[in-house]
Amino acid sequence: MQQISKILESLKQESNFRELFVQIHNGKHIYKNNKKLLNLASNNYLCANDFVDEFLDSKLFSDNLHFSSSSSRSLSGSFSVFFEFEEYLSEVFNKESLLFNSGYHANVGIVSALASLDNVLFVVDKSIHASVIDGLKGFKKTNFKRYLHNDMESLEIILQDSSKYEAVFVVSEGLFSMEGDFAKLQELVSLKKKYKNMYLYIDEAHSIGIVGRSGLGLSHYYKLLDEIDILILTFGKAISSFGACVLCYGEFRDYFINKARSLIYSTALPPLSVAMSYFVFKKLESMQDRREHLSDISKYLKDSLKQLPYEIMGDYNIISIVLKENKKAVHFQKMLEERGYYLPAIKEPTIPKNKALLRISLCSNFGYEELSLFVRDIIEIDNEYLS
C-alpha cells in the first residue's frame, strides 16, 4: 500500500525505523551478526536464570511439565499451580492476586475494565507505560488526564477538580522504565488520604525483585501496601520468567475475572512458566547480595557518566543518557556497537519527540572494570562526534 510505504520511508528519514534481528544470548553478552557485545539493554536485573538448573531438579518443575495450558483460565486452563502461586503472593502482599500473561496484558485488561465504569476518572503520569494508555484508548467516553511526570503539584491541580467522580484512579510506575526514577509514593499516599475518592494504581514492573531487603518492591519497602489499591507485578524482568499479576482487594479481583478481556480471551500461561516464577519468587529474599551489588554499580556508573555534557537520568539501575536527536542517538548506538556494546537508541513513541536517549539497564552480573571501559569508550565517541 502506498500509505504504508510512505510511513516506512518517513520513519527511515527520521532515523526512527525499527528492525528485528537474530539474537544469541550468552550470559551478559549478546551476539549480533556473529559479533559479541556486552548487553546493556537486558531487564534480567538479578540474573535469576542462574536458578534454572535448580528449578529443573525441583518438584515444582516435575509436577508442572506442561508447555501450554491449551485454554483460557475460565475454560480448562486453570492449573493448580496458578492457585498455589496466587495464594503465596496473597499471603506475602496481604491482597488478593490474579495472574495475567504479561504486564501488557494486565494493564490493558485491568485499565480497560475499570475505564468502562461510569463516572470514573483516570489521572496518569505523563511517563506511564504504553500499556496503560492502550487500555484507555478503547473507550472514547473515558475521562482521562495526564499530570506532569512525578509532579505532585500538577497532579493535585487535577484532583482538586475531581470531586464529581465516584472514583479517581491515579496511575504511576514504581520505578519508571525510561527516566529510571522512583515514584513519589509517600506523597501519592498523602494525596490519597486527602482525596477520599482517589484509588492508587502502581505498576512495579521494574522495581519488583530489586527494591528493598526482601526484593518485594517499592510499596513493600515503604510499608505502604495497605494504601495501594491496585498493584501490578511482572515476572519477565528481575524474576527471569514470564507473566504478571495484579494484587488488589477481593471485589476488584472478581470484577477483573469477569471483565478483563485480556484475561478472558487469552490462552492462559504455560504451567511451567508459572512454576518458574513461583520458584524464583520464593528465592528473592536470599538475593540481597545481588541487590546490593546492583545498587553499588548503578551509583558508580551514574557518577562516572556525569563527565558527559548531557542530562543523565536514573535513581537506580536504569540510567539514561539524553541525546535528544534521533540521528545522534542512532550514531552513538552504531559507534558503541563497533566497540563491543549492545545499547539500542530509544526514540519516539517510546519517549517524547526530541528526547531520544540511550537507556542503560544494569544487571547484577556486571563488574566495575567493564563499566569503567564503557564510560571511557562513550566519552571518546562523544569527543569524536563533537570534533
BADO-668082 format. One record per residue (C-alpha): y, z, x; residue number from 1; residue in one letter. Coordinates in pm, whole numbers. Layout:
BEGIN
PAFI      c2      c3      c1  resi  resn
PAFI       Y       Z       X   NUM     A
...
END
This chain:
BEGIN
PAFI      c2      c3      c1  resi  resn
PAFI       0       0       0     1     M
PAFI     348     -83     116     2     Q
PAFI     478     264      27     3     Q
PAFI     214     434     237     4     I
PAFI     277     202     531     5     S
PAFI     648     282     520     6     K
PAFI     584     656     506     7     I
PAFI     346     645     802     8     L
PAFI     585     434    1007     9     E
PAFI     869     671     927    10     S
PAFI     661     968    1044    11     L
PAFI     590     789    1372    12     K
PAFI     959     712    1424    13     Q
PAFI    1044    1079    1364    14     E
PAFI     777    1199    1612    15     S
PAFI     610    1369    1316    16     N
PAFI     284    1172    1285    17     F
PAFI     -35    1380    1284    18     R
PAFI    -373    1268    1415    19     E
PAFI    -718    1425    1445    20     L
PAFI    -941    1407    1750    21     F
PAFI   -1283    1534    1857    22     V
PAFI   -1259    1888    1993    23     Q
PAFI   -1521    2054    2211    24     I
PAFI   -1475    2430    2240    25     H
PAFI   -1587    2640    2535    26     N
PAFI   -1458    2996    2530    27     G
PAFI   -1083    2997    2583    28     K
PAFI   -1083    2627    2667    29     H
PAFI   -1090    2311    2460    30     I
PAFI   -1186    1961    2571    31     Y
PAFI    -972    1669    2460    32     K
PAFI   -1075    1323    2581    33     N
PAFI   -1307    1499    2829    34     N
PAFI   -1015    1694    2978    35     K
PAFI   -1049    2072    2998    36     K
PAFI    -742    2250    2852    37     L
PAFI    -653    2616    2810    38     L
PAFI    -643    2660    2432    39     N
PAFI    -315    2826    2336    40     L
PAFI    -349    2732    1967    41     A
PAFI    -651    2935    1854    42     S
PAFI    -636    3210    1591    43     N
PAFI    -956    3368    1728    44     N
PAFI    -744    3667    1825    45     Y
PAFI   -1017    3922    1906    46     L
PAFI   -1283    3675    2026    47     C
PAFI   -1519    3839    1778    48     A
PAFI   -1753    3540    1805    49     N
PAFI   -1886    3733    2106    50     D
PAFI   -2091    3923    1847    51     F
PAFI   -2281    3618    1723    52     V
PAFI   -2598    3691    1922    53     D
PAFI   -2599    4050    1796    54     E
PAFI   -2545    3921    1442    55     F
PAFI   -2838    3681    1476    56     L
PAFI   -3063    3979    1559    57     D
PAFI   -2942    4182    1261    58     S
PAFI   -3090    4240     918    59     K
PAFI   -2764    4109     767    60     L
PAFI   -2846    3773     920    61     F
PAFI   -3216    3761     829    62     S
PAFI   -3150    3874     471    63     D
PAFI   -2882    3613     409    64     N
PAFI   -3010    3298     575    65     L
PAFI   -2859    3060     320    66     H
PAFI   -2625    2786     440    67     F
PAFI   -2495    2721      89    68     S
PAFI   -2456    2921    -229    69     S
PAFI   -2501    2591    -421    70     S
PAFI   -2291    2709    -712    71     S
PAFI   -1974    2890    -810    72     S
PAFI   -1995    3267    -839    73     R
PAFI   -1952    3253   -1215    74     S
PAFI   -2270    3045   -1238    75     L
PAFI   -2554    3112    -989    76     S
PAFI   -2370    3152    -656    77     G
PAFI   -2307    3527    -661    78     S
PAFI   -2548    3661    -398    79     F
PAFI   -2595    4034    -339    80     S
PAFI   -2417    4023      -1    81     V
PAFI   -2095    3929    -183    82     F
PAFI   -2107    4257    -376    83     F
PAFI   -2211    4458     -70    84     E
PAFI   -1916    4330     131    85     F
PAFI   -1674    4370    -161    86     E
PAFI   -1792    4728    -215    87     E
PAFI   -1741    4802     155    88     Y
PAFI   -1388    4657     150    89     L
PAFI   -1307    4850    -168    90     S
PAFI   -1410    5177      -5    91     E
PAFI   -1210    5108     312    92     V
PAFI    -890    4999     135    93     F
PAFI    -926    5203    -185    94     N
PAFI    -875    4894    -401    95     K
PAFI   -1096    4652    -588    96     E
PAFI   -1189    4347    -380    97     S
PAFI   -1276    3989    -463    98     L
PAFI   -1389    3722    -218    99     L
PAFI   -1239    3373    -202   100     F
PAFI   -1337    3067       0   101     N
PAFI   -1029    3081     224   102     S
PAFI    -680    3225     243   103     G
PAFI    -553    2900      96   104     Y
PAFI    -793    2926    -199   105     H
PAFI    -695    3289    -253   106     A
PAFI    -320    3231    -256   107     N
PAFI    -330    2913    -462   108     V
PAFI    -567    3065    -718   109     G
PAFI    -402    3404    -746   110     I
PAFI     -41    3284    -745   111     V
PAFI    -106    3009    -999   112     S
PAFI    -292    3252   -1225   113     A
PAFI      -3    3502   -1214   114     L
PAFI     255    3225   -1249   115     A
PAFI     100    3120   -1580   116     S
PAFI     203    3452   -1735   117     L
PAFI     515    3471   -1949   118     D
PAFI     832    3639   -1831   119     N
PAFI     742    3681   -1463   120     V
PAFI     950    3605   -1155   121     L
PAFI     824    3519    -808   122     F
PAFI    1052    3605    -517   123     V
PAFI     909    3481    -187   124     V
PAFI    1015    3496     174   125     D
PAFI    1150    3158     290   126     K
PAFI     886    3153     564   127     S
PAFI     591    3223     333   128     I
PAFI     276    3018     384   129     H
PAFI     249    2681     207   130     A
PAFI     -49    2803       0   131     S
PAFI     181    3037    -194   132     V
PAFI     427    2755    -259   133     I
PAFI     143    2527    -369   134     D
PAFI      25    2794    -611   135     G
PAFI     370    2793    -771   136     L
PAFI     416    2416    -786   137     K
PAFI     164    2364   -1063   138     G
PAFI     377    2547   -1320   139     F
PAFI     716    2394   -1395   140     K
PAFI     810    2691   -1613   141     K
PAFI     759    2934   -1328   142     T
PAFI    1062    3133   -1232   143     N
PAFI    1066    3112    -856   144     F
PAFI    1324    3216    -599   145     K
PAFI    1331    3248    -221   146     R
PAFI    1503    3509     -12   147     Y
PAFI    1613    3461     348   148     L
PAFI    1338    3531     598   149     H
PAFI    1281    3906     639   150     N
PAFI    1629    3970     498   151     D
PAFI    1618    4269     266   152     M
PAFI    1981    4230     159   153     E
PAFI    1908    3874      45   154     S
PAFI    1604    3999    -144   155     L
PAFI    1788    4281    -318   156     E
PAFI    2061    4049    -442   157     I
PAFI    1788    3866    -635   158     I
PAFI    1621    4189    -752   159     L
PAFI    1948    4323    -890   160     Q
PAFI    1943    4044   -1146   161     D
PAFI    1575    4069   -1238   162     S
PAFI    1560    4344   -1500   163     S
PAFI    1488    4095   -1780   164     K
PAFI    1145    4013   -1634   165     Y
PAFI     831    4208   -1718   166     E
PAFI     710    4163   -1361   167     A
PAFI     869    4050   -1034   168     V
PAFI     619    3955    -764   169     F
PAFI     773    3984    -418   170     V
PAFI     561    3792    -167   171     V
PAFI     561    3834     210   172     S
PAFI     326    3792     502   173     E
PAFI     228    4090     715   174     G
PAFI     265    3901    1043   175     L
PAFI     439    3569     991   176     F
PAFI     240    3274    1119   177     S
PAFI     529    3080    1275   178     M
PAFI     805    3327    1361   179     E
PAFI     543    3580    1474   180     G
PAFI     747    3873    1339   181     D
PAFI     626    4156    1120   182     F
PAFI     729    4207     759   183     A
PAFI     972    4493     699   184     K
PAFI     704    4663     499   185     L
PAFI     863    5006     473   186     Q
PAFI    1185    4854     340   187     E
PAFI     990    4640      94   188     L
PAFI     817    4952     -38   189     V
PAFI    1154    5128     -72   190     S
PAFI    1277    4840    -286   191     L
PAFI     963    4859    -496   192     K
PAFI    1031    5224    -572   193     K
PAFI    1384    5134    -672   194     K
PAFI    1297    4839    -897   195     Y
PAFI    1021    4952   -1133   196     K
PAFI     917    4602   -1243   197     N
PAFI     851    4490    -884   198     M
PAFI     499    4420    -759   199     Y
PAFI     433    4379    -388   200     L
PAFI     210    4092    -269   201     Y
PAFI     131    4094     105   202     I
PAFI     -68    3828     289   203     D
PAFI    -220    3986     602   204     E
PAFI    -400    3674     725   205     A
PAFI    -263    3713    1078   206     H
PAFI    -239    4092    1101   207     S
PAFI    -587    4194     986   208     I
PAFI    -803    4283    1284   209     G
PAFI    -524    4313    1539   210     I
PAFI    -282    4574    1396   211     V
PAFI    -348    4947    1408   212     G
PAFI    -609    5152    1595   213     R
PAFI    -870    5062    1335   214     S
PAFI    -758    4698    1310   215     G
PAFI    -712    4724     934   216     L
PAFI    -371    4560     926   217     G
PAFI      -5    4643     878   218     L
PAFI     -30    4806     534   219     S
PAFI    -304    5041     655   220     H
PAFI    -116    5117     978   221     Y
PAFI     193    5232     785   222     Y
PAFI     -23    5419     532   223     K
PAFI     128    5213     251   224     L
PAFI    -186    5068      94   225     L
PAFI    -121    5251    -234   226     D
PAFI     211    5068    -266   227     E
PAFI      66    4718    -214   228     I
PAFI     -41    4569    -546   229     D
PAFI    -200    4253    -409   230     I
PAFI    -326    4236     -51   231     L
PAFI    -475    3919      98   232     I
PAFI    -708    3932     398   233     L
PAFI    -865    3631     569   234     T
PAFI   -1177    3615     785   235     F
PAFI   -1120    3290     975   236     G
PAFI    -887    3432    1240   237     K
PAFI    -942    3770    1409   238     A
PAFI   -1272    3815    1222   239     I
PAFI   -1409    3486    1369   240     S
PAFI   -1583    3391    1045   241     S
PAFI   -1481    3216     723   242     F
PAFI   -1338    3311     385   243     G
PAFI   -1086    3557     245   244     A
PAFI   -1045    3830     -11   245     C
PAFI    -788    3985    -239   246     V
PAFI    -759    4362    -266   247     L
PAFI    -595    4479    -587   248     C
PAFI    -636    4703    -890   249     Y
PAFI    -915    4653   -1142   250     G
PAFI    -717    4478   -1413   251     E
PAFI    -588    4221   -1164   252     F
PAFI    -940    4161   -1032   253     R
PAFI   -1076    4094   -1381   254     D
PAFI    -785    3862   -1451   255     Y
PAFI    -843    3660   -1132   256     F
PAFI   -1216    3626   -1205   257     I
PAFI   -1121    3471   -1539   258     N
PAFI    -808    3275   -1446   259     K
PAFI    -806    3184   -1075   260     A
PAFI    -914    2821   -1086   261     R
PAFI    -985    2801    -711   262     S
PAFI   -1248    3073    -763   263     L
PAFI   -1390    2947   -1092   264     I
PAFI   -1430    2583    -991   265     Y
PAFI   -1533    2613    -624   266     S
PAFI   -1882    2643    -485   267     T
PAFI   -1897    2998    -351   268     A
PAFI   -1900    3078      19   269     L
PAFI   -2233    3044     202   270     P
PAFI   -2402    3387     204   271     P
PAFI   -2443    3352     581   272     L
PAFI   -2064    3334     626   273     S
PAFI   -2011    3637     404   274     V
PAFI   -2271    3829     606   275     A
PAFI   -2097    3739     934   276     M
PAFI   -1759    3854     800   277     S
PAFI   -1916    4180     684   278     Y
PAFI   -2087    4231    1020   279     F
PAFI   -1769    4180    1223   280     V
PAFI   -1552    4379     984   281     F
PAFI   -1767    4687    1045   282     K
PAFI   -1702    4647    1418   283     K
PAFI   -1322    4633    1400   284     L
PAFI   -1269    4996    1491   285     E
PAFI   -1471    4953    1813   286     S
PAFI   -1243    4670    1935   287     M
PAFI    -940    4883    2018   288     Q
PAFI    -956    4788    2387   289     D
PAFI    -918    4423    2290   290     R
PAFI    -621    4503    2066   291     R
PAFI    -451    4699    2344   292     E
PAFI    -502    4417    2594   293     H
PAFI    -374    4165    2340   294     L
PAFI     -63    4376    2287   295     S
PAFI      -3    4409    2663   296     D
PAFI     -36    4039    2745   297     I
PAFI     177    3945    2445   298     S
PAFI     465    4161    2569   299     K
PAFI     420    4025    2921   300     Y
PAFI     432    3663    2807   301     L
PAFI     732    3705    2579   302     K
PAFI     929    3885    2851   303     D
PAFI     837    3612    3101   304     S
PAFI     939    3329    2869   305     L
PAFI    1290    3471    2832   306     K
PAFI    1371    3280    3151   307     Q
PAFI    1378    2966    2937   308     L
PAFI    1708    2862    2773   309     P
PAFI    1553    2866    2423   310     Y
PAFI    1505    3107    2138   311     E
PAFI    1175    3294    2188   312     I
PAFI    1031    3438    1866   313     M
PAFI     748    3682    1809   314     G
PAFI     678    4055    1777   315     D
PAFI     316    4042    1890   316     Y
PAFI      61    3776    1986   317     N
PAFI     223    3480    1805   318     I
PAFI     506    3366    2030   319     I
PAFI     714    3058    1953   320     S
PAFI     947    2860    2176   321     I
PAFI    1207    2694    1952   322     V
PAFI    1290    2345    2088   323     L
PAFI    1444    2218    1760   324     K
PAFI    1390    1842    1813   325     E
PAFI    1055    1684    1723   326     N
PAFI    1079    1441    2013   327     K
PAFI    1142    1719    2261   328     K
PAFI     859    1934    2129   329     A
PAFI     616    1640    2149   330     V
PAFI     732    1569    2507   331     H
PAFI     662    1930    2608   332     F
PAFI     322    1910    2439   333     Q
PAFI     227    1599    2638   334     K
PAFI     355    1738    2969   335     M
PAFI     169    2065    2917   336     L
PAFI    -148    1872    2836   337     E
PAFI    -118    1688    3166   338     E
PAFI    -106    2026    3338   339     R
PAFI    -411    2161    3156   340     G
PAFI    -281    2331    2838   341     Y
PAFI    -352    2261    2474   342     Y
PAFI     -42    2357    2272   343     L
PAFI      40    2125    1979   344     P
PAFI     402    2088    1872   345     A
PAFI     475    2242    1531   346     I
PAFI     702    2028    1313   347     K
PAFI     809    1992     950   348     E
PAFI     687    2050     687   349     P
PAFI     509    2345     853   350     T
PAFI     852    2469     963   351     I
PAFI    1205    2367     854   352     P
PAFI    1355    2041     976   353     K
PAFI    1525    2057    1317   354     N
PAFI    1333    2370    1416   355     K
PAFI    1037    2213    1598   356     A
PAFI     861    2461    1822   357     L
PAFI     568    2537    2047   358     L
PAFI     361    2814    1886   359     R
PAFI     158    3010    2138   360     I
PAFI    -129    3201    1981   361     S
PAFI    -271    3456    2226   362     L
PAFI    -627    3586    2215   363     C
PAFI    -776    3892    2382   364     S
PAFI    -968    3694    2646   365     N
PAFI    -652    3571    2822   366     F
PAFI    -555    3717    3159   367     G
PAFI    -221    3775    3328   368     Y
PAFI    -277    3519    3604   369     E
PAFI    -331    3220    3373   370     E
PAFI     -33    3322    3160   371     L
PAFI     182    3352    3474   372     S
PAFI      80    2999    3572   373     L
PAFI     162    2876    3223   374     F
PAFI     513    3025    3245   375     V
PAFI     563    2861    3584   376     R
PAFI     450    2524    3450   377     D
PAFI     661    2526    3135   378     I
PAFI     971    2625    3334   379     I
PAFI     906    2332    3567   380     E
PAFI     863    2097    3271   381     I
PAFI    1192    2219    3126   382     D
PAFI    1372    2167    3458   383     N
PAFI    1233    1812    3481   384     E
PAFI    1338    1742    3122   385     Y
PAFI    1695    1860    3185   386     L
PAFI    1736    1672    3515   387     S
END
